[in-house]
């Protein structure tokens, strides 16, 4: 099989410091992604592994969705689907809570994580285990309750392990805006309408989560600066081609070079051992060469 070659993937672009992105890039690629996902869902296909490294970008600024290994056709009549899908950082809460009867809205949570990553230039919810990922989601997007997610028990069999006692309030309030606006390279780019777009994609209840069609007509795409077509983007990057594995290799090589220049960099200081002070010699010190020895004591 022969596939066309695209010079970049999104992870490679985001993790290469020499490449300077603008609001135009983020807005255009977000819109292209939503249009592609909308078409995919219209054809009743769910991708089930949307992430930054699976989005390829050409030297002409065109974004294409790749890696369809976990994709499948979908209908609302399906009663049981594979639960262990979607890379952990982009996996929605319903899957982490054991849902097996899900909808294309699982892809939309992944899209929300990708858009947040473009603004931050680093992954948004970077859990190391499923439990850690779920904790990060709860701490950021709040915890489900029956008011916002009435059928959470039927949809998510593992929710009973996390549900607070009835007399208790949810442990975590929704603090998505605080999390999104921290450590941004360009805080002014995260406008209210940009936040509202991401917020609509990262809703815990998948039935209330925005679809790709709904997200594509968000106010964000109609505010200044207006979204640009792919061919209008400035793609004159100092790196002619970069993908995830290349960016990671460059990062590792740079780390090794720093270690060669400064071998102690990154190493913890050795523990200081307390040395016992030497015992004092009870005998008198020998006479100095520059000083005559004291006379012997008189005879008794």
N, C-alpha and C positions, 0 to 999 in steps of 0.2 A: 504494500500500500504506500502511496506517495501523498504527502501532505504539503501544502504551501508553507514556506518558512516565514515566520514573523520575528522581527528583530528583538522584541522585548516581551517580557511578561511583567505584570503589575508589581509583583514582589521585587523583581530585579530593579525596576525603576525606583521604587520607594526606598530600597535599602542601599542605593548608590548615592553617597553624599554629593558627588560631583554634579549630579543631575538636579537642576533647579526646576521645580514644577510651579505652575501658576494656578490661579483660580479657574482659568479657562480649561486647563487639563482636567481638573477634578470635576467640574460641572459637565463637560462634554462626555467624559468616560462614564460618569454616573448615569447620564441620560442614555448613552449607548447601551450600557448594561441593562437598564430597566426595559428598554425597547426589545433587546434580545430575549430577556426572561419573559416578557409579556407574550412575544411570539411563541416561545417554547411552551408556555402554559396554555396558550390558545390551542396548540396542537396536542394538548393533553399529555405532555411529557414533563416529568420532574427530573431535575439534574442530580440532586442529592450529594453534590460535592463542590458547590460554588465556594471559591476562595481566591485570594489575590494571585497566587501562582498559577491558577487555572484560567486566568484572563490574559490572553495574548494581545499584543499591541504592535501594529505595523509602523514602519517609519513614516507613514502618511497619517498616523494618529487614529487609525481604525482599530476599535476594540472587538475582539472575537472570543466567544466562550469556548473553552476547550475541555478535554479530558472527560469524556462521556461514559467512562467505565461503570459508574454506579447509576447512570440514568435509566429510566424505564417509563413505559406508558402508564397512565393513571386514569382511573375513573372513580367517582364517588361511591360506586358499589363495592369497591375492594374493602374487605373486612380485616385483612391482616397483611402487613407489609414488614419488610426487614427493618429492625429498629437501629442496628449499629451502622448508621450511615452518616456522612458529613464529617469532615475533619473537626477535631475537638473544639478549636477556637471559634468555629463558625456554626457550631451545633446548637439548635434552638432548645429551649427548656422542655418542651413536650417530649422530645426524644430522650433527653437526659432523665426524664421522669417515667420512662418506660412505655411511651405511646407507640402503638403498632397500627393504628388506624389514623394516619395523618393525611394532610392535604398539600398542595403545592406551596402553601404558606411557609413550609419549612425552608424553602429556598429564599423566601423574603427576609427571614431573620439573617441568613448568610449575607444577603445583599446589604442589609443595615450594618453589619460588622465590617464589610468591605469598604463602604462609604466612610465610616468612621476612621478606618485605617488610612484612607487617602488623606484625610485632613491631618492626622497625627503622624503619618509616615512610620508607624509602628503598629503592631497588632493591638486591638482594643481589649478583648477579654482573653488573656493568655493563661488559661488554666493548664496545669500539669497532669491532672487526673480528672476523671468524670466528676468526682466529688468536689474537687477544687473548682472546676469550671462552673458547677451549679452554685457553689458559694459565691463566686464572682458575679454571676448573673443576679442572684438575690441581693447582693450588696449594692449592685448598680441599678438594676431595673425594679427592685422591690420584690416582695413575695406575693404569690397569688392569694386571692381570697374569693369567697363565693360571690361577692358582689361583682368583681371584675371578671371572674372566670367561673361561671356557675357550674359547668360540667367538668371541672378539673378532676374530680374523683373518677368519673367514668372514663375520661380520656387518658389519664395518667395514673396507672396503678401504684407507682412508687411515691406519689404525693403524700400518702398517709404516713410515710417515714419522716416527713419534714413539716407537716402541718402543725402550727402552734395550737396549744389548748384553746378551747372556745373562749375562755375568760381572758386570754392573753391577746394583745394586739400583735399584728405581724412584726417580726423582729426587725425587719429592714424596710424603711420607707424608700420610695423611688427617688433616686438622686442621679438620674442619668445626665442631667445638664451639668452638674458639678464634675462628673467623671469625664464628660466629653470636652469640657473647656479647660481642663488641666493639661499643662505641658504641651500646648499647641505651638508649632513653629510660627504660625501666623494666626493670632487670636481673632483678628478682624474678619477673617474669612468665614468663621463660624457664625454666620448671621442667625437671627431668630428663625428665619424660614429654612435655613440649612439644618438647624437643630430640629425643627418640627418634622422635617422629612425623615431624619434618622430616628427620631422618637416614634414616628408612625410605623417604622419597620421593626423596631425593637420592643413591641408590645408583647407581653407574656402570653395572653390569650390569642391563639392563632386566628380565631374567628374575627377578632377585632384588628388584627394586623393588616396593614395596607397591602393591596395587591400591586403587581407591577404596573398595571394600567393606571391605578389610582395614584401611585407614586410618580409616574411620568408626567402628570399634570400638576405637580406640586408648585406652590408659589415660588420656590427656590429657583426654578428654571426660567422665571419671567422677571426676576429682579436684576438690577445692575451688578456685575457685568452680565449681559445676556449670553446664553449658551452659544457656543460656536460649533459649526460642523467640523468633522474630523480634518478635512483638508485645510481648514483655517487655523489649525493649531500650530504653534511654533515647536517643531520637532528637531531643531538644531541642537541636539544634546552633545556634550563633549565625549560621550561614550556611544559608539555606533551600534552596539548590540550588547544586551545584558539580560540574563535570566536568573531565576532564583538560585540555582546551584552555582552559577558564576559569581553572583554577589556574595554568597556565603563563603566560597573559596577565597575571594579577595579579602573578606573580613578575617578569615582564619590566617591567611598569609601575612596580613598587616599585624595581626596579634603576635605571630611568630617573630617577625622582624623587630617588634618592640621588645620582645623577650631577649633577642640576641643583643640589642643595644644596651638594655638594662636587665640583666638576668634576674635581679632581685625584684623586678616589677611584678606585682601580683602575688608575691610570696609573703606569708605572714612572718613577722619578726620572730626569731627563735626565743623561746622562753629564757628569761634571765635566771640563772641559778645563783643562789646565795652561797658564796664560798666562806667557809669558816676561817676566821682570822687565825694566823699561826700562833701557836703558844709562845709566850715570852720566855726567853732563855734567862734563868735565874743568875747565871754567871755574869760577872762584870764584863763590859765590852773591852776588847783589846785596845791597847794604847795607840793613838794616832802616830803616824810616821813623823808628822811635823811637830809633835809635842813630846817633850821628854817624859819618861815614865815616872810616876810618883815614887818618892823614896820609900824603901822598905820600912815597916814599923819598927820602933826601938825595941831592943831586947827587954824582956821582963826580968 
